[in-house]
Amino acid sequence: MATVTSADGTTIAYETVGSGPALIVVDGAMCYRGNGPARDLAEALSDEYTVFIYDRRGRGASGDTAPWSADREIEDLAALIEAAGGTAHLVGCSSGAVLAADAANRLDGVGRLALYEPPFIVDDTHPARPDTYVPRTEALIAAGDNGGAVKMFLRHVGVPGVVVWIMSLTPVFGKLKAVAPTLPYDLRILGDTGRGLPLDAARWSQVRAPAIVMDGGKSPRYMRNAAKALSEALPKSEYRTLPGQTHIVKAQVVAPAVKEFLRG
């Protein structure tokens, strides 16, 4: 493990695997080096790239200097890109795809941008995210009910109640509870993209990096519509569906598609 210091003094922990051009994996909600798809993706990409996996602030071995803002998370990525030599591809999953796109809109040094299933709601194929959802999540965390915040999030993303109950009895639930205070970070990065309205393309109008936005052929219609919408909002982007896939990232399928795109 190594660390970089972000612009506000926060320590960001990361590690690398492989060799070749630099690539940074940007995790989604509650994921970090010890829990989530980043490690498997890194291994699958390491034969062609030097892959950076890192703990987003507030997770794993990284710090969490208050007050949080999306700008601070972009600064974290800027520090990692500098550590990578000044240029890196970004691969983002779920809400991490949104953070990666926002970073590419602001930062120099982003080579190419590979994004998987940003969790937007851009039409009426799924109920809009309630305006009360973020405040309710923050209230649960402020009250020390991290488990309640995790359960509400899992139900919100469509995990059946009985599965949530079973998960609450497993060791992985403890890992999720530990990073639950970062849930509002991802929700605020998503911003107003859960209203069931078209995306504001101006948000990413300065992205100069070529991009691909991917979705899974078995994912819900609203999720696939969201991916297509982001591909249309990015200035230089293509859209691709991976047959048989869902929102759960399977490195053995996603990594070959990423490699194909990154090779140009």
N, C-alpha and C positions, 0 to 999 in steps of 0.2 A: 504494500500500500504506500502511496505517496500523497502529498497534499499540495494545494495551491491556496493562496490567500486572495480572496475576492476584494473588490474595490472598497467595501465597507469594513474590511478586516476579518471577515468570516472565513474560517478554515473549511475548505472543501476537500473531502477525501476521494481519491480515485485510484484505480489500478489499470494497467495495460496488459494486453495479450496480443501476440502476433507480430508481424512486421509488414511494412509497406506504408502507403499513404495513411495519414491519420483520419480516424473516424470516431465520432463521439456518439454513444447511445444515450438518448434522453428518455428517461422512464416516465410512466404515467402515475396516477394517484396511488399512493401508499407503497409503491415499488422502490426498491433500492438494491444495492449490490447483493444483499443477503436474502432478498425476497422479490421475485419477479423474473421477467424474461431476459433481462440484460445480459446475464452471464452466459446463457445458452446462445444468444445471438452473437455475443463476442466470440465464443469458441467457433461458431459456424462461419464467421467472417474473418477469422484470424489468419487464414492461409493467404489472404491477399492484402490485409490491412493491419495497421497498428490500431487496435480498438481500445478506446478509453471507456470504461464504465465508472460511473461516479455516484456518490450519494448526494442527491439533491439536498439543499439546506433543510435542517430539521430531521434528517434521516440518517440512520447508520452512524458513521463516524464523523459526519460533517456537523459544523456548528449551525446556530440559528439566531443570528443577531436581530434583535427587534429595532424598529418595526419592519415587518415583512412587506415587500412589494414585488410585483412582477419584474420591475426594473432590476431588483437585486438578483433575481434568478438569471436574468439575461447577463448581468455582470459576472455571475459565476461561470457561465458558458464562455464569456470573453476571456476569463482567466485560464480556463482549460484550453481554449484555442491557442492562447499564447504559449502555454506549456507544450502544446503539440507542435510548436514551430511557427505559428502564425496562420496556418491554414488547416481546416479539417472539414470533412463531410459530417453532416448531422443526420442521424437516424432516430426519428421520434415515434413513440407508440402512444396511442390514446391521447390523454391530455398532454403528454410529453410531445406529441406531434404538434400541438398548438404552441407550446413553449418554443419548440425548435423553429417553427415558422415565424413567430414573433422575433426570435433572436436573429434570424436571417434577414428580417426587415430592418434591423438596427445595426448589425455588426458587419464589419469587413472580415474577410478570411473564411467565409463559409463556402466550401467548394460546391458540393451538391447536397440536395435535401431530399431524403427518402422518408415518407410519412405514412403511418398505418392507422387508419380508422380514428380520426379526430371525433370526439363524442359530442358533436353538435346536434341540434334539432332544428332543421331548416324549413320544415313544412308540417302538414297536419297528419303525417303518418305515425306520429308518436305524440303523446300529451306533452305540452310545454312544461319546462322545469318551473315549479312554483317559485314565486318571488320570495317566499318565506324559507326556502330550503337552506340557503347559506346561513341566514341568521339562526335557524334552528340547529344546524350543525355546530356553529360557533358556541351557542348556548350550552349544548351538551358537553362540549369540550371544556368550556369554562367551569362547568359544574363537576368536572372530573369524571364524567361518564364517557370515557373513550370508547368503551364497548358499545354503548348505545349509538354513538356516532357512526361506528363501523357498520353496525347492523342496519341503520337507516340507509347508509350509502349502498350497501349490498342489495337491499330491497329496491332501492331507487333504480339501480342499474339492471334490475330484472331477475335477480337470484331468488328462487322460490323460498318462502318462509321456512319450510322444513329443512332446506339445505343450509340456510343461514343458521338455524338452530344447531344442526350437526357441526357446522364449521366452528361455532362458538365453543365446542367441546374439544377442539383439536389444537395442537401446539401452534399451528400457523396463525390462529386467531390472536395469540399473544403478540406475534410480530406485527399484526395489523393494528392492534391497540396501541403499540408503542409509537407508531408513526401517525396515528389518527389526528394529532394536532396539526398535521400538514394538509389534511383534507381541504380545509378552506382555501389553502393556497391554490390548489388545482381548480377549485370551483371559481375562484376569482380570476384566474388566468383565462378560463372559458368565458368569463364576462357575461354578456347578454346574448350569447350564441345558442341559448336553450329556449328561446321564446317561440320557436316555430316559424320564424321569419327568415328571409334570405340573408345571407352573410353580407357584411359591409366590406366589399373588396378593397376599399381604401386602407383597411388595416394592414394589408400586406402588399401595398402598391410599390414599395421600395425594395422588394426582394429581387435581387439580381441573380441568385443562384438558380440553375436549372433544378426542377423538382419533379418528383413523382408522388402521387397520392394513391395508396392502395387500400382495398377493402377485401373482405372475405365473401365468397359467393353464398355462404350460408348465414351471413350476418343479417340482422333485421333490416328491413327496407329503409327505415329512417337513418340507420348508420351508413348504409351504402349511399343514400342520397347526400348525406353530410360529406362523405369523402369526395363524391363527384363535385359538390359545390365548392369545396376548398380547391380542388384541382382547377376549377374555372376561375377562382378568385386570384390564384397565384399567376404572376405575369408570364412565366416560362415553365409550364407544368404539363404533365401527362397523367392520365388516369388508368389504373389497372385493377382488375378484379382477380383475386387468387381463388380458383375453384375449390369448393369444399371447405374453405376456411371460415372461422368465426372471429369474434373479437379477441379470443385467446390467441396470443402470438405463438406460433409453432416455428421455431428457428429453422428447422429443416426445410420449410416451405418459404418462409419470408426471406431468409438470407440469400438463397439463389436469385430471387427477384431483385433484391437490393444490389447484389453484385452485378447483375446484368445491366441495371440502370447506371450504376456508378462507372462502369467501363465506358459508357457513352455510346 
